[in-house]
Amino acid sequence: MPKIEESLKVLGLDWDDKHQQSQRLDVYGKNLEILKKKNAVYDDGGAWKFKVEKGKNLKWADVVHGDVEFSRDVIADFVIVKSDKFPTYHFASVVDDHQMQISHVIRGDEWISSTPKHLLLYESFGWGPPTFVHIPPILGESKKKLSKREGAKSVLEYIDEGYLPQALVNFLALLGWSPKGDRELFTLNELVAEFSLDRLNKNSPIFNLEKLNWFNKKYLQKISLPDLMAKIKKISSKAQTLDDQKLTKIIELVRDRMTTISDFEKYAKIFFEKGKEKPPQRQKIENAKAAIESINVWNEKSISNLLDQWIAKSKIQPADFKNTLRLAVFADNTPPIYESLAVLKKEEVLKRIEDALKIP
């Protein structure tokens, strides 16, 4: 339960009530006495079994599956309270749901075969049953039971991997439910306002990790920079070493490339250490070094203006010059090169260029 509650809180979901069955044994005991007086149960070695009256069929209108019918003749007498005085799920869920005035029970298809037992208990107590909604299971891309490899992980595991709660809520909601129109991005409040049981999917949805990544990328672009910075600092030791001004610049450069928060170090590593790409020709590197040395005021505007002037004066191809800088300074793929250079100090840029010149 603590993990379930923590997962719900992380997703921004709350609950009206909860029952811990181990603390409600007296409640189940009182309800067992009601059934004893009705001669609806009998002792079976210290456990109590419910007597199933044969003959009449059991029917209910399932929101997803429509009219469902079971024969009582195929239902054996079943235990409702074990010999240790603890209730079975069948008994406890019926008593709890009745006391909490639950209107709808939404659960997986695997519980359809248990619903007749629950209806028998409701009938025996003289209680009206809730509306039952049995939804199909989520499948992996192999169209078989969802495996760990295909995405069967807990909410907390996804959060630890850098997924945003907003993206998970949006993605999971649309796995089992279809909104009107072709809109896909919804806040939690918008989902609450739009949701209706009649649009639940009747077929098993496929867990598509690419789609979850798409949602997460969208929400990474939407959240505020301070919020994103705080989340990055929580999981990135490298981000924790930077002052907020420098970290902000880096985040602004790489956030469009990120799919999850964990991607920060993947795309920001060029600002901490050089990559492994082979440097260009020595003459091109020396030209780039001279260009950098000519810059006296080290900021993005000055770097951009002076290097563009250098390109025009030297009559070289802009793309070739920028690629030379990229290879000599970062030796890896970068965001826009002038903006990337401005993140580093001029001394660090020149040192990296000197290192490139030393490579034979």
C-alpha positions in Angstrom: 0.0 0.0 0.0 2.7 2.6 0.8 4.1 2.2 -2.7 0.7 2.5 -4.3 -0.1 5.6 -2.2 3.3 7.2 -3.0 2.8 6.5 -6.7 -0.6 8.2 -6.6 0.8 11.2 -4.8 3.6 11.5 -7.3 1.0 11.6 -10.1 -1.0 14.2 -8.3 -3.9 11.8 -7.6 -5.8 11.8 -4.3 -8.3 9.5 -2.8 -11.5 10.0 -0.7 -11.0 7.1 1.6 -9.1 3.9 2.2 -9.6 0.8 4.3 -6.9 -1.3 5.8 -8.4 -4.8 6.1 -6.2 -6.0 9.0 -7.7 -3.2 11.1 -11.3 -4.0 10.3 -11.6 -7.5 11.4 -14.4 -6.5 13.8 -16.4 -5.1 10.9 -16.0 -8.3 8.9 -16.9 -10.3 12.0 -20.2 -8.4 12.4 -21.1 -8.9 8.8 -20.3 -12.6 9.0 -22.7 -12.8 11.9 -25.4 -11.3 9.6 -24.8 -14.1 7.1 -24.8 -16.7 9.8 -28.2 -15.6 11.0 -29.5 -15.9 7.4 -28.0 -19.4 7.2 -26.0 -18.3 4.1 -22.7 -19.6 5.4 -21.4 -22.7 7.1 -18.3 -23.7 9.1 -15.6 -25.6 7.2 -12.8 -26.5 9.6 -12.7 -23.1 11.2 -13.2 -21.2 8.0 -16.5 -20.0 6.8 -17.9 -20.8 3.4 -20.7 -19.1 1.5 -23.5 -21.4 0.3 -24.2 -21.0 -3.4 -27.9 -21.5 -4.2 -28.0 -23.4 -7.5 -30.4 -22.9 -10.4 -31.0 -19.2 -11.2 -28.4 -17.4 -13.4 -26.6 -14.3 -12.4 -26.6 -11.3 -14.7 -25.1 -7.8 -14.7 -24.7 -5.0 -17.2 -21.0 -4.4 -17.5 -20.0 -0.9 -18.8 -17.4 -2.3 -21.2 -18.6 -5.8 -21.9 -22.4 -5.2 -22.0 -24.7 -7.9 -20.6 -22.8 -10.7 -18.8 -24.4 -13.9 -17.5 -23.1 -16.7 -15.3 -24.8 -19.9 -14.2 -24.9 -20.4 -10.5 -24.4 -24.1 -11.2 -20.7 -23.6 -12.1 -20.0 -21.7 -8.9 -18.8 -23.8 -6.0 -19.3 -22.8 -2.4 -16.4 -20.4 -1.5 -14.5 -19.3 1.6 -15.3 -15.8 2.8 -13.5 -15.8 6.1 -10.4 -17.9 6.7 -9.7 -19.9 9.8 -7.3 -17.1 11.0 -10.4 -14.8 11.1 -9.1 -12.8 8.1 -11.6 -12.2 5.2 -10.9 -13.2 1.7 -10.8 -10.5 -1.0 -14.3 -11.4 -2.1 -15.9 -10.8 1.2 -13.8 -7.8 2.3 -14.2 -5.9 -1.0 -18.0 -6.3 -0.9 -18.3 -5.1 2.7 -15.8 -2.2 2.2 -17.3 -1.0 -1.1 -20.8 -1.0 0.4 -19.7 1.0 3.5 -17.8 3.5 1.3 -20.9 3.8 -1.0 -18.8 2.9 -4.0 -20.8 3.6 -7.1 -18.5 2.0 -9.7 -16.0 -0.8 -9.4 -13.4 -0.4 -12.2 -11.0 -3.3 -12.5 -9.2 -5.6 -14.9 -10.9 -8.3 -17.0 -9.4 -11.0 -14.9 -11.9 -10.2 -12.2 -15.0 -10.9 -14.3 -15.0 -14.5 -13.1 -15.1 -13.3 -9.5 -18.0 -10.9 -10.0 -20.7 -13.6 -9.7 -19.4 -14.4 -6.2 -19.6 -10.7 -5.3 -23.1 -10.4 -6.7 -24.2 -13.4 -4.6 -22.8 -11.6 -1.5 -24.6 -8.4 -2.3 -27.8 -10.3 -2.9 -27.5 -12.2 0.4 -26.9 -9.0 2.4 -29.8 -7.3 0.5 -27.5 -4.6 -0.8 -27.7 -3.0 -4.3 -24.4 -3.8 -6.2 -22.3 -1.1 -7.8 -21.8 -0.7 -11.5 -19.1 -3.0 -12.7 -16.5 -1.9 -15.3 -14.1 -4.6 -16.4 -11.3 -3.2 -18.6 -9.0 -5.2 -20.9 -5.3 -5.6 -19.9 -2.5 -3.5 -21.3 -0.4 -5.6 -23.7 3.2 -5.3 -24.9 4.0 -4.6 -28.5 4.2 -8.3 -29.0 0.5 -8.3 -28.2 1.2 -10.6 -25.2 1.2 -9.9 -21.5 3.2 -6.7 -20.8 6.8 -7.7 -19.8 9.4 -5.7 -17.9 11.3 -5.3 -21.2 8.3 -3.8 -22.9 7.5 -1.3 -20.1 6.0 -3.2 -17.2 7.5 -1.1 -14.5 6.1 0.9 -11.5 5.3 4.6 -11.7 8.1 5.3 -9.3 10.6 3.5 -11.5 9.6 5.7 -14.4 9.9 8.8 -12.3 13.4 7.7 -11.3 14.2 7.2 -15.0 13.4 10.9 -15.6 9.8 10.8 -16.8 7.4 13.6 -15.7 4.3 12.9 -13.7 2.2 14.9 -16.1 3.4 12.8 -19.1 2.7 9.5 -17.3 -0.9 10.6 -16.3 -1.6 11.8 -19.9 -0.1 8.7 -21.5 -1.8 6.2 -19.1 -5.2 7.9 -19.4 -5.2 7.7 -23.2 -4.1 4.0 -23.0 -7.5 3.0 -21.7 -9.7 5.8 -22.9 -10.3 7.8 -26.0 -11.2 11.5 -25.9 -13.4 13.2 -28.5 -11.5 14.5 -31.5 -7.8 14.0 -32.1 -6.4 16.1 -29.2 -3.7 14.3 -27.1 -2.3 16.7 -24.6 -4.4 17.1 -21.4 -3.8 18.4 -17.9 -5.1 16.3 -15.1 -8.0 18.7 -14.5 -8.8 18.6 -18.2 -8.8 14.8 -18.1 -11.2 14.8 -15.2 -13.5 17.2 -17.0 -13.4 15.2 -20.3 -13.6 11.7 -18.9 -16.6 9.5 -19.5 -17.1 5.7 -19.1 -18.7 5.4 -22.5 -15.4 6.1 -24.2 -13.3 3.4 -22.5 -11.4 1.2 -24.9 -13.0 -2.2 -25.3 -9.9 -3.8 -26.7 -6.5 -4.3 -25.0 -4.3 -1.2 -25.5 -0.7 -1.6 -26.6 1.9 -0.1 -24.3 4.0 2.0 -26.8 7.2 3.3 -25.2 7.8 5.6 -28.1 4.4 7.3 -27.4 5.3 7.7 -23.8 8.6 9.3 -24.8 6.7 11.6 -27.2 4.5 12.8 -24.3 7.4 13.3 -22.0 9.3 15.3 -24.6 6.3 17.5 -25.0 6.0 18.1 -21.3 9.7 18.8 -20.9 9.2 21.6 -23.4 6.2 23.0 -21.5 7.4 23.0 -17.9 9.1 26.2 -16.5 12.8 26.5 -16.6 13.1 26.7 -12.7 11.0 23.5 -12.4 13.1 21.7 -14.9 16.3 22.9 -13.3 15.2 21.6 -9.9 14.4 18.2 -11.4 17.7 18.0 -13.2 19.6 18.9 -10.1 18.0 16.0 -8.2 19.4 13.4 -10.6 22.5 15.0 -12.1 25.6 15.2 -10.1 27.2 17.3 -12.8 24.4 19.8 -12.8 24.9 20.2 -9.0 28.5 21.5 -9.7 27.3 24.4 -11.8 26.0 27.8 -10.8 22.4 28.5 -11.8 23.4 31.0 -14.5 25.6 28.5 -16.4 23.2 25.6 -15.8 20.3 27.7 -17.2 22.3 28.4 -20.4 23.0 24.7 -20.8 19.4 23.6 -20.2 18.2 26.2 -22.7 20.6 24.7 -25.3 19.8 21.0 -24.7 16.2 20.8 -23.5 14.7 20.4 -27.0 17.0 17.3 -27.5 16.0 15.7 -24.2 13.3 13.0 -24.0 13.6 12.4 -20.3 15.3 14.4 -17.5 17.9 11.7 -17.4 19.0 12.7 -20.9 20.5 15.9 -19.5 24.0 14.5 -18.9 23.9 12.7 -22.3 23.4 16.0 -24.2 25.2 18.3 -21.7 28.4 16.2 -21.4 30.2 18.3 -24.1 30.3 21.2 -21.7 32.1 19.1 -19.1 34.5 17.1 -21.3 35.4 16.7 -25.0 34.1 13.9 -27.1 36.1 11.4 -29.2 35.5 12.7 -32.8 38.7 13.1 -34.8 39.8 16.7 -35.2 40.0 18.4 -38.6 43.1 19.4 -40.5 45.8 21.3 -38.5 45.6 24.4 -40.7 41.8 24.7 -40.1 42.3 24.3 -36.3 45.0 27.0 -36.3 42.7 29.4 -38.2 39.9 28.6 -35.6 42.4 29.3 -32.8 43.3 32.7 -34.2 39.7 33.6 -34.6 39.0 32.8 -30.9 42.0 34.7 -29.8 40.8 37.8 -31.6 37.6 37.9 -29.4 38.2 40.3 -26.4 34.6 40.4 -25.0 33.5 36.9 -24.3 29.7 36.6 -24.6 27.3 35.1 -27.1 26.7 38.4 -29.0 30.3 39.3 -29.3 31.3 35.7 -30.3 28.7 35.6 -33.0 29.5 39.0 -34.5 33.3 38.6 -34.5 33.3 35.0 -35.8 30.9 35.9 -38.6 33.2 38.8 -39.5 36.2 36.5 -39.4 34.4 34.1 -41.8 33.7 37.0 -44.2 37.2 38.4 -44.0 38.8 34.9 -44.5 36.5 34.1 -47.3 35.9 30.5 -46.0 32.7 28.5 -46.0 30.7 29.2 -42.8 29.6 25.6 -42.4 33.2 24.4 -42.7 34.5 26.9 -40.2 31.7 26.1 -37.7 32.3 22.4 -38.1 36.0 23.0 -37.4 35.2 24.8 -34.2 32.8 22.0 -33.3 35.4 19.3 -33.8 38.3 21.2 -32.2 36.4 22.4 -29.1 33.7 19.7 -28.5 34.6 16.8 -30.7 30.9 15.8 -30.6 27.5 16.9 -31.8 26.5 20.2 -30.4 23.6 22.7 -30.2 24.3 25.9 -32.2 28.0 26.4 -32.0 28.3 30.1 -31.1 25.8 29.6 -28.2 27.7 26.5 -27.1 31.1 28.3 -27.1 29.6 31.1 -24.9 28.8 28.5 -22.2 32.6 27.8 -21.7 35.2 30.3 -20.6 37.5 31.6 -23.4 40.4 29.9 -21.6 38.7 26.5 -21.7 37.9 26.9 -25.4 41.5 27.7 -26.2 42.8 24.8 -24.1 40.5 22.4 -25.9 41.8 23.8 -29.3 45.4 23.3 -28.1 44.6 19.7 -27.2 43.2 19.2 -30.7 46.5 20.5 -32.2 48.4 18.0 -30.2 46.6 15.1 -31.8 48.7 13.7 -34.7 
